[in-house]
Amino acid sequence: MEKDTLYKFFAGLASDSEKIAIKSWLEEDAANQQVLLKERAFYDAIMLADEKLCIEETRPTSGFRILMKRSVKWAAVLLLAFISSYMLLEIQYRTSEAADNTVIVPAGQRVNLFLSDGTKVCLNSGSTFTYPSSFTNNIRNVSLDGEAYFEVAANEQKPFVVHTHICDVEVTGTKFNVEAYEDENSFSAALMEGKIKVRDNAEPSNTVRLNPAHKVNFAQGKMLVSDISDYDVYRWKEGLICFKDLGFVELMKRVEKYYGVKTFIENPSLPEHSFSGKFRVSDGIDNLLRVLQKEVGYTYTYSEDGNVIYIK
């Protein structure tokens, strides 16, 4: 299926014959469903990004840019309904402007967007972010699985709440970073300006309030507050991987997150080493691995599909 046809469909510009062709294509092979989901996630990320900011390493075609400009009003919707029912999808698209938007950020990329209240959000690689088209309730609720930097528009009457799988973060207007990848079962929040309140979802009475230059980490059922000793780690929003005295195993976990690969460390001496440095994500994973090779001797190979790296 041509990508231009899929993009026209996502934008609500596909003809009836093109819609029927997409439906037939989906029914031909279950693998096509995954292709559709992947292209939809990419389309949503591009369409919702601020036009003044770029998405790393990916450039849409000029025709796609035209489609973006003509279809800004269309919000993201879940595509599982398409797989199960063509008619249900049509209904969802007609009502999508009132539904929540979901942005899924591919590996190695970042997405910047502005919410309806003026809040700026920068999403890191591998993140999923859900938010409403407009904040009509007394609380501005959004959901995050991944990492994001927020610059929340001030509104004392409408608190802004970031829901994650472990903790909720409540603010009225401030700048802060939240990292909460569900598959890693981790949570941390760092405050740059203003004040935030962090609440344990399992124990709502377990609450902490942060002041600027402080961060909180959730570990073993407790929230541990400490000073921010290194602001470079939050420069991911600039497309940088920054680390200081970080063990090789932990560093490879970051590599996996940023580049969407799996690493296997077969060299027993590597976990004993720690590293400090800064790398630009757009320079690629090979550049990072080769620079590290100069400090510690190892070799690495890829699997046939390129999704696994064996480090020896």
Buried (B, 14 or more C-beta within 10 A) or exposed (E): BEBEBBBBBBBEEBEEEBBEBBEEBBEEEEEBBEBBBEBBBBBBBBBBBEEEEBBBBEEBEEEBEEBBEEBEEBBBBBBEBBBEEBEEBEEBBEEBEEBBBBBBBBBBBBBBBBBEBEBBBBBBBBBBBBBBBEBEEEEBBBBBBBBBBBBBBBBEEBBBBBBBBBBBBBBBBBBBBBBBBBEEEBBBBBBBEBBBBBBBBEEEEBBBEBEBEBBBBBEEEEBEBEEBEEEBBBEBBEBBBBBEEBBBEEBBBBBBBBBBBEBEBEBEEBEEBBBEBEBEBEEBBEEBBEEBEEEEEBEBEEEEEEEEBBBE
